[in-house]
């Protein structure tokens, strides 16, 4: 692993070094960690934790201003009140700071049932935790590439309603798919078929 390429993640790793619950790099950075190279610019760092650990994280980041994103007010961040439990479909926590690093942090709540990771958009889609997460040679935890691509698949599903993440998701898919082994590729295909039966990515999986 070329640590210089991933220096932007050092502050995040240091910040969460004392957090005693599972956490993982998510989003585009996770895909780059899997490839062991930086493929594009990243606007911020996405982390994932399990929903059951959200209040532990709120306490851990008590000196931060924390905000939630809710489906009923798209594009508007609202304060995340101390002790407030965030249930589905809420899954985004934003933590902006101006004077310290990292300056922009987004935490994504993931679902879990026992030793299984669950896809929040379809809880019947599961993955053993041992396969849903990985670690770099330096020990940095990140979500497995097939999990990240499943999340990203929604942004490009409907060509008439593609969101602002679509272009990045398409590029990420193109970079990652050639490097997926047979098992990860098969799981991703089945998961996408369950959610988006006519998805354009299925032809390449």
URMOWO-V995433 format. One record per residue. SS is DSSP state (H for helix, E for strand, C for the rest). PSI is psi in whole degrees, -180 to 180 (999 if undefined). Layout:
# URMOWO-V995433
ss	psi
SS	PSI
SS	PSI
This chain:
# URMOWO-V995433
ss	psi
C	127
C	97
H	-28
H	-36
H	-28
H	24
H	-28
H	-23
H	-11
H	-41
H	-36
H	-44
H	-40
H	-40
H	-42
C	9
C	-30
C	2
C	119
C	16
C	160
C	139
E	155
E	144
E	137
E	-174
H	-153
H	-34
H	-36
H	-41
H	-39
H	-36
H	-38
H	-41
H	-15
C	35
C	151
C	123
C	-18
C	172
C	149
C	131
C	-35
C	-174
E	125
E	131
E	155
E	138
E	170
E	145
H	-37
H	-16
H	9
H	-41
H	-28
H	-41
H	-38
H	-42
H	-40
H	-36
C	37
C	-21
C	-4
C	157
C	121
C	139
E	151
E	150
E	130
C	145
H	-28
H	-14
H	69
C	136
C	-3
C	124
E	136
E	146
E	138
C	107
C	143
C	129
C	-2
C	127
C	126
C	116
C	162
C	143
C	5
C	131
C	-1
E	128
E	128
E	138
E	85
E	144
C	147
C	-32
C	-3
C	161
C	143
C	146
C	-28
E	118
E	133
E	127
E	128
E	124
E	126
E	155
E	150
E	142
E	103
C	-123
C	22
E	135
E	144
E	143
E	123
C	-26
C	-12
E	97
E	-10
E	-14
E	118
E	165
E	132
E	138
H	-32
H	-24
H	-23
H	-15
E	155
E	173
E	146
C	172
C	-24
C	-2
C	8
C	123
E	143
E	155
E	143
C	151
H	-36
H	-31
H	-47
H	-44
H	-33
H	-44
H	-43
H	-20
H	-30
H	-35
H	-17
H	8
C	-51
C	110
C	-24
C	-12
C	30
C	136
C	-177
C	-9
C	-7
H	-46
H	-43
H	-39
H	-40
H	-44
H	-42
H	-43
H	-46
H	-35
H	-37
H	-43
H	-43
C	-16
C	6
C	136
C	175
H	-43
H	-45
H	-40
H	-43
H	-44
H	-44
H	-43
H	-46
H	-39
H	-44
H	-39
H	-37
H	-32
H	-41
C	79
C	-25
C	23
C	139
H	-24
H	-20
H	-33
H	-25
H	-1
C	999
